[in-house]
Each structure stands twice: as C-alpha cells, then as structure tokens.
Amino acid sequence: MSNSNMNNGPILNIYPDSLGGNLHGLLDFLKEGGDDIFQSLYLLPSIYNTDLDRGFSVIDYELNEVMGGKEDIEKIQEMGIQLKLDFVLNHCSVLSPQFQDLIKKGQESKYADFFIDWNAFWEGCGVKNSEGIIEPEPEFIKDMFFRKPGLPILKVLMPDGNQVPYWNTFYQSITYPLFRPENFIEELGLQYLKAEILADRINDCVDNTAWPQDMNWDGYEKYKSQITDYVEQSRRYLGQMDLNIQSPKVWEFYKETIGKLASYGASIIRLDAFAYAAKAPGKKNFFNEPDTWDLLAKVKSISQNHGISLLPEIHSKYEEKIHEKIAEQGYMTYDFFLPGLILDAIEYQSKHELVSWLKEVQDKGIKTVNMLGCHDGIPLLDLKGLLSEERIEKLIETVVNRGGLIKNLHGKKDIYYQVNATYFSALGESEKKLLLARALQLFSPGKPQIWYLDLFAGKNDYDAVGQSDGAGHKEINRTNLSLDQVKAGLKSKIVKDQMDLIRFRNNFKAFTGENKLEFKGDDDKKIHWVWSCDGYSAELRADLNTYEFSVEAYQPDQTKAFNYISN
C-alpha cells in the first residue's frame, strides 16, 4: 500500500477482538482485501492489560496476550498500515502495580504521591466532615466539573488501618469475597455455629451493598471490632484512579509508556481523558488553562523524540471553541461535529450547516480526524453553536425513536449527553443513507476514521446492552463479529461499496499533498464537492432528497480514474 497519503489516509477503528475474537481474525480480514484500504489502524486499549471500561482502565501497557502479540502487530505493519494507540493520561486501574504497591505499603510506598490524596490536595480549602473527608468550601468547588454524583473519591484502607480518600473521577467499586464459617474459626477461634451465623450476616450485608460494620451485630457485639478489621482487610477495589501529574514518578511513567507504545510501532497516540489531568483548587478541573497546555507540551516533547504525533481527545460544545485552541497549538483534533451534521443533512435534506462547518475547517487549517460512528456514542452536545437547540433536540428524538439510547451525565441532560446507537440504525437502517453518509465523510476535510461496525452496517445490539453492566448502553454499538459473519459481510453490497469508496479515498492523489476542496452549487439539497491536487480531481455529486450520489475521478490528462454511481 502506498504511504503517499501519510497525513490523511483512512483509519480503521476497532477493538482487537471485534473481528474473529483476536488479532488473528483482524489479520484475516485485512488479508481478504483490507490491506490497501486503510492507511492506519486504531486499536482500542483492550489491546493492553486492562480490567474495565472495555480497555480504558489500564493495569499496565503490556500487550494483552489473549488478544494477540507483538508478532501480530508486526504483521499488520508489514502491510504498510500504521498504528494509532491510546494513552490514558488521567488515570490507571486500581490493579496497576503502582496502586497495589500503595495499598500494601502505605506511605512507605515509592508511589505514595503517584495518586492524588484528596485531603492533602484540598488542605486549607475546606473542613473535614464526620467521615474524615475534606469538603471544599463552595468558593473552591463551585465551578468544578463532576462526572458522577458526590465527591470524586475512593476511600482506600491503608496498612495502618486509616482510610485515605483518593481522587477518583471515573468508575469505582468496592467488593468483598464470600465469607465461610471456616474463615472466622481460623481467624478468631469461634465455634462453628457462631462463625456460620456471622458469615451469613456479613454475606447478606455485602450482597445488599452495605458496609460490614453496619450489619446486625445483635448478640455478637463483642466480635464486631475483630471481625470488621478482618473483613475490611479482605476488601477488593475496582476502578480508575487519577494520577498526580505533580509527581516525578508520574512523569517517569509517562516517558516509559510512550516509549513502550513507540516500540509497538505507534505513529499516532490518542490522549484519552487528558483534559481531567491538570487539577488545582478553585478551578473547573476539566481543561484547566494554562495548566493543560503545559501538560500537553511536556507530553508532546516526549512523543516527538519517538516520531509520534498526538491526538488529544475531548468533547466540548462548538461555541466553546476548544477545538480551535487545540488546533492553534499545532495538534490534530477530533471532528466530533461531523457525525451529527451529516445525520442532520441527510435527515432534513439541508447541506447548509454541514458545508459551513467544513469551510471553516479548511479556511482555518484545522487538522482533524473525522468519523461517523465510534466506540462511544454519537456526540450531539458538541453541536451547540452549530445547530439550534430545537434542531439538536429534533435530531436526538429521531435517533431515539429508531432505538438509540440517551446518555446523560448523572441524570442532567443539560450538562452532557450522547445518543448511543450504531450509525446505520441512527439512519433508519437505510443502506442508501449509510452509503451517502460514508461518501460525505470521505469527501470531508480531515483523516477519515472508519468504525468497523459501520463498515458492516451493524444494527443496534440490545442483547449486548442487557448483558452488560456499568457502561452497558455503549455496548449497543460494539458487537463482536465472528469470522463467519465477517466473510458473509464481505460478500454483501453495502460492505463492498463502502470498501471501494474507502480504497479510492486511500489511494487517489487528489486527496494528498497541497489539495483543495471546492463547494459548488447553491441548491441546499444538492451536493457538488470537488477535491483537486496537481491536476488530479475527485468529484462528489449527491441529492439529499433521494440519497443518490456519484463519484468521479480524473488523472491530470483527464483520463477517468474512478467512477461510482449509487443505486
């Protein structure tokens, strides 16, 4: 495959187990015809040693051997396909070596300042409550952005018996094992029947998500202290703990991790949750300025030593202009506006807002990675400032009526929401609409990212939602396909046509170099876009009323190089 389109060739976005269960299945897919379609491959972070959130709770950045090994990645790269990998800047799993060392050794751990001690962070900015947790004064917390109800902390039992609150922006869970009478006989020398009664009470308490010390101790009060201590020492944690970027150990970890990703062959690193990493009392603690820019500059310096480009990932409203700030600092940025604008253009037969945004991208020189669907929901809050509130609500209603699920942030719709759905289902499961959406994406400025399930016209997966807990709503658009399903899909017209269009976008020279996109025609329901570069030209004509379109491409001598007509 040619690498002449290094900066804007299509990316395949996929979990390592999405096709055929592991990287071997992905390799089979690429060998079946995908090796000249995609310039890059974005492997989501379940390629690492992870525990939660489908990969985004990283224990360590070693390769997940169940998913595949370095030899599989090398085979992908031998096809000329570059790698895009994730680095989660803000947090890591409680099962990480660093957090486990902290739990075992407390303040004697070399990672004692690797995570954020909530009370130490807020010292002098609030008063401790009855549970020993500092509650910041309103003046220090009034602007703070919360991902979940209550203070973002996880109380961790230290070896000395103290419970220390640590900053925990995202998921957390505390669990206990199932206790048997033998546990208390061995630990306390109790008679069997007493031990059985206490084990039953504690297990019932834990099953009802209550703290062991709050169980019914009637008749057994004298054992409360000993048994509670024993039970709490058996406590287990799940979750993602925020890192303290003021710690030199964290920066050693950053350098080590970026080096490891470089050794895997990463050419792009997506920075997940970077906007939460820089924290200070009295600030929003989401995209703090200038702290976040200082963080990114330091990470960029490390990455440049390995020839790696950074792609900071952040959702924000268009009207906030954060995407512009990121671009002005010389970074690529996600075009989270395009999925909703294409849906809007197709569903309401109007290109005006879509074209207005694409002209802005081109005129301001914003380097984007664009998409239709992805591993998260379809972002619609981001459109505020590009579409009216009424139009956004209408768009949400349309997708929800087609089976989409609304994601609100702890019940507050006005703070943050997405619609979780496959892009195909969001379009009413119309193959004509999906093909048109793909053509519009491929002709938009930026580096097109292709969600694997969109390629196979995946439908909303309600069984996966029902079987999952936690972020189950997202599983609606994360269906794993067997090798048989992949083989059958590759024979279908909707997949073949998309692959033809993506292959064309990947290899045709009008999309490379010092190119230019022209928007022709004034009819709001008709698309006429032309890419040109060094005499090469590619032309998209589409009718938003009928969803029909054509693509034609010409060499400098006006020889036709590509021709596609939808039907």
Disulfide bonds with the S-S distance in Angstrom:
none
